[in-house]
């Protein structure tokens, strides 16, 4: 019992400090090693060097290029004016009177195209604020609207999304980003319909109570006119390139080029580098697709980017470093927690859930909620229990593609609790507080979580993958 309380206390401590705004990079090792200290004091330093740091560095080795290229792609989309052009085009099609749907679709297009969630917040907020102001809709609904568009179905449900939450499961299940396309699309449609319906209901309720945009807000944006507007078709092209080439590299070029195993020696006397392709193909495919997307932006906006690329790329790399090390710290924390005696109690409790898909969904979304990170919570869960999930799925004749999709969607379930970094950033950028706007973000969180079980039910009823 004491070992379980130590494990739970470490998790609660990390959640508390994250909620209060302290750095996870600093406190993840403190929380992990504090638990080790209470378990076996002499093991603190060996566990730090041999487990925490090994796990943290391993995560960075695998995923930092995806973080970096994703941040850089988003930055060049922003600096080139492509993001603004996409926003204006969607608004023109959907209509300014449908502000909520317009902003959700804009966020979805950008996120599915590979733009970082954090970049989407900065890029879309000025236009969201302007549309809500013109329609006299409550500003407090903007965070929930952006969260629905950027933090939900395009992050982990739609097949082929290049977001990291859709890539991490591939390294454990030897799948790719297109895993379970029908189930993912059904889940995405559920989130979109229910989420927009909820936000529209909240908006109608506010209007009925004579609540408008409001006054005295902070962080009100000033949107400058485009000096060199970009045609929407050109602006969308890099996003199309990323999506299409990710599929092509995953399904055609990668398997043909490397086969099952890659063995490379740069000179006859060098020791060959042997790599299991199935473990990394999805990561390599996203990296190649994002690189081509960045080059596409340069082809059409090289003059514009030349003025600001030096500073912009530094900001993108800095953001990618911070995001990846934050997640890697949580990954190292999870590796230590998984090695504690108390985790055996947690694992046995979760094992008691007989259904393998429900087991995986609850495990992943619980740890994502505790850590406040979809990628961090999923990494912790899969690093500790992927073999168990695979064995249970094989015994039940469940395709590993289904495990991939459920893990990805569950990671985006309860991840957006109040201490989530993206939520804190979203509220800071919009100039709103948890008290004003978190209710709607939490509603989106619940809808995302419900969608996972809708997908599980759909699979068992129809057998669709």
Secondary structure as UniProt FT lines:
FT   HELIX           2..19
FT   TURN            20..21
FT   HELIX           24..39
FT   HELIX           41..43
FT   HELIX           44..47
FT   HELIX           48..52
FT   HELIX           53..79
FT   TURN            80..81
FT   HELIX           82..94
FT   TURN            96..97
FT   HELIX           99..112
FT   TURN            113..114
FT   HELIX           117..135
FT   HELIX           139..141
FT   HELIX           142..150
FT   TURN            151..152
FT   HELIX           153..156
FT   TURN            159..160
FT   HELIX           164..173
FT   TURN            177..180
FT   HELIX           181..208
FT   TURN            209..210
FT   HELIX           232..248
FT   HELIX           249..253
FT   HELIX           254..258
FT   STRAND          261..264
FT   TURN            268..269
FT   STRAND          273..276
FT   HELIX           277..339
FT   HELIX           341..351
FT   HELIX           356..371
FT   HELIX           374..395
FT   TURN            396..397
FT   HELIX           400..411
FT   TURN            412..413
FT   HELIX           414..416
FT   TURN            418..419
FT   HELIX           421..430
FT   HELIX           434..462
//
